[in-house]
Amino acid sequence: MQVTQVILDNCHQLVNDLAPLSALDPHLLLVFGSADLLQGVGGPLKSLFPSAIRVGCSTAGEISAWGVSDGTCVVTAIRFEATPLVESSTRLQGMADSFSAGQRLGRQLPLAGLRDVFILGQGVAIDGSALIAGMTEVLGTAIQITGGLAGDAAAFKETWVLNASGVHNDRLVCVGLYGDRLVFSHGSFGGWSPFGPARKVTRCEGNVLFELDGWPALEVYRRYLGDHAKVLPASGLLFPFAMVGSDRNEVGLIRTILGMDEAAGSLTLAGDIDPDGYLRLMHASTDALVSGAESAAQAAKAMLEAPGPGLALLVSCVGRKLVMGGRVDEEVEAVGDVFGRGAVLAGFYSNGEISPFANNTVCKLHNQTMTITYLTER
């Protein structure tokens, strides 16, 4: 397995800028960038690499071997020795179509020899939990699924996904990886701390939260945020919810607030809500988030029988980036230190992360985590 990476900061002279990738004759191109650069690079990549699988998405920040950047496009080329690939893509016809879209993606992937799936989806009008459930119904729970939802610099208005046909604002795409030579591991960790009481979910529909303890969810949330509530929904990235089970124990999932409805007094969360559970507010410090990223990397490394050179795909939540500010590079550096110089880092800041829990193949939608997928070959 060979990996080469370039960072683009404009759409001029793309043929020259992408030349270092041509010598590799890649099987897979992963493209993470700002919306304008992603749209500009789609056509040239198709012309230069017509036989390669080309997938990517818009971001809230790009991750590369050089750290974190904004307003750029990171193109990572991978050539495998013995890992066949299959692309699967579908149009998402609104949030209610999420489960069916997941089923459609899964049905396009032959099951024989399928080891793992890496998925990228538009990141606004989507129920990520339902998407995963649809894929899992078709593929089963033994197939590991990782990936993330596209970002748009924390605007939560419009995101973009690259597939074989170009760049679209309503697409989902995934890559199935096949064969026994593939080595695939994963890790996901947050670093957030709870505060305040756990409040009972008394009314919700899918990923829309209407009531906590019998009160309008938006009213309860504003009461706790104080001055921070003035800039909702953006401030919701700084104060996500921890999901708590009916037994009052945390289940390890965090939910970010994507939007609110003043008239209904509701909050739209980035994933499903347990109608019989509880929710509790969370906050974090930079040091805790960096430690969380390191823990995610250690979990992924621990799954490897003999860690070797490879590609570490990092999908981290935009909320983490907002909390860390100018120190955001520290979480990427922490991951790099765990894997060492043999690992090429690539990825993006997202509107949602997709990964199993550590040492578990059951895939979930996560928010506010650093999620890592490590790829190499035997």
PEDA-V604372 format. One record per backbone hydrogen bond with DSSP energy under -0.5 kcal/mol. NH is the residue of the N-H (numbers start at 1). CO is the residue of the C=O. If there is no record, write none. Layout:
# PEDA-V604372
nh=NH co=CO
nh=NH co=CO
This chain:
# PEDA-V604372
nh=2 co=79
nh=4 co=77
nh=6 co=75
nh=8 co=73
nh=14 co=11
nh=17 co=13
nh=18 co=14
nh=19 co=16
nh=21 co=18
nh=22 co=18
nh=22 co=19
nh=23 co=19
nh=24 co=21
nh=25 co=21
nh=25 co=22
nh=27 co=78
nh=28 co=78
nh=29 co=53
nh=30 co=76
nh=31 co=29
nh=31 co=55
nh=32 co=30
nh=32 co=74
nh=33 co=57
nh=34 co=72
nh=38 co=34
nh=39 co=35
nh=40 co=36
nh=41 co=37
nh=42 co=38
nh=43 co=39
nh=44 co=40
nh=45 co=41
nh=46 co=42
nh=47 co=43
nh=48 co=44
nh=49 co=45
nh=52 co=49
nh=53 co=27
nh=55 co=29
nh=55 co=53
nh=56 co=162
nh=57 co=31
nh=58 co=160
nh=59 co=33
nh=60 co=61
nh=60 co=349
nh=62 co=69
nh=63 co=347
nh=64 co=67
nh=67 co=64
nh=69 co=62
nh=73 co=8
nh=74 co=32
nh=75 co=6
nh=75 co=73
nh=76 co=30
nh=76 co=74
nh=77 co=4
nh=77 co=75
nh=78 co=28
nh=79 co=2
nh=80 co=78
nh=86 co=176
nh=88 co=174
nh=90 co=172
nh=92 co=170
nh=93 co=91
nh=94 co=92
nh=97 co=94
nh=98 co=95
nh=101 co=97
nh=102 co=98
nh=103 co=99
nh=104 co=100
nh=105 co=101
nh=106 co=102
nh=107 co=103
nh=108 co=104
nh=108 co=105
nh=109 co=106
nh=110 co=108
nh=114 co=111
nh=115 co=177
nh=116 co=177
nh=117 co=144
nh=118 co=175
nh=119 co=146
nh=120 co=173
nh=121 co=148
nh=122 co=171
nh=126 co=124
nh=128 co=126
nh=128 co=270
nh=131 co=127
nh=132 co=128
nh=133 co=129
nh=134 co=130
nh=135 co=131
nh=136 co=132
nh=137 co=133
nh=138 co=134
nh=139 co=135
nh=140 co=136
nh=144 co=115
nh=144 co=142
nh=146 co=117
nh=147 co=354
nh=148 co=119
nh=149 co=352
nh=150 co=121
nh=151 co=58
nh=153 co=59
nh=155 co=152
nh=161 co=168
nh=162 co=56
nh=163 co=166
nh=166 co=163
nh=168 co=161
nh=172 co=90
nh=173 co=120
nh=174 co=88
nh=175 co=118
nh=176 co=86
nh=177 co=116
nh=178 co=84
nh=179 co=113
nh=182 co=179
nh=183 co=376
nh=185 co=374
nh=187 co=372
nh=189 co=370
nh=193 co=283
nh=195 co=281
nh=199 co=279
nh=201 co=277
nh=202 co=200
nh=202 co=211
nh=203 co=211
nh=205 co=208
nh=208 co=205
nh=209 co=207
nh=209 co=267
nh=210 co=203
nh=210 co=208
nh=211 co=203
nh=212 co=215
nh=213 co=200
nh=215 co=212
nh=217 co=210
nh=218 co=265
nh=220 co=216
nh=221 co=217
nh=222 co=218
nh=223 co=219
nh=224 co=220
nh=225 co=221
nh=226 co=222
nh=228 co=225
nh=229 co=226
nh=230 co=227
nh=231 co=228
nh=232 co=229
nh=234 co=231
nh=235 co=231
nh=236 co=233
nh=237 co=234
nh=238 co=235
nh=239 co=235
nh=241 co=255
nh=242 co=280
nh=243 co=253
nh=244 co=278
nh=245 co=249
nh=248 co=245
nh=251 co=243
nh=255 co=241
nh=258 co=256
nh=258 co=268
nh=259 co=268
nh=261 co=266
nh=262 co=260
nh=265 co=261
nh=266 co=261
nh=267 co=209
nh=268 co=259
nh=269 co=207
nh=269 co=267
nh=270 co=256
nh=273 co=206
nh=275 co=273
nh=277 co=274
nh=278 co=244
nh=279 co=199
nh=280 co=242
nh=281 co=195
nh=282 co=240
nh=283 co=193
nh=289 co=285
nh=290 co=286
nh=291 co=287
nh=292 co=288
nh=293 co=289
nh=294 co=290
nh=295 co=291
nh=296 co=292
nh=297 co=293
nh=298 co=294
nh=299 co=295
nh=300 co=296
nh=301 co=297
nh=302 co=298
nh=303 co=299
nh=303 co=300
nh=304 co=301
nh=310 co=342
nh=311 co=375
nh=312 co=344
nh=313 co=311
nh=313 co=373
nh=314 co=312
nh=314 co=346
nh=315 co=313
nh=315 co=371
nh=316 co=314
nh=316 co=348
nh=317 co=369
nh=318 co=350
nh=320 co=317
nh=321 co=317
nh=322 co=318
nh=323 co=319
nh=324 co=320
nh=325 co=321
nh=327 co=324
nh=328 co=325
nh=330 co=327
nh=331 co=328
nh=332 co=328
nh=333 co=329
nh=334 co=330
nh=335 co=331
nh=336 co=332
nh=337 co=333
nh=338 co=334
nh=339 co=335
nh=340 co=336
nh=343 co=340
nh=344 co=310
nh=346 co=312
nh=347 co=63
nh=348 co=314
nh=349 co=61
nh=350 co=316
nh=351 co=149
nh=352 co=149
nh=353 co=366
nh=354 co=147
nh=355 co=364
nh=357 co=362
nh=360 co=357
nh=363 co=361
nh=364 co=355
nh=366 co=353
nh=366 co=364
nh=367 co=254
nh=370 co=189
nh=371 co=315
nh=371 co=369
nh=372 co=187
nh=373 co=313
nh=374 co=185
nh=375 co=311
nh=375 co=373
nh=376 co=183
nh=378 co=181
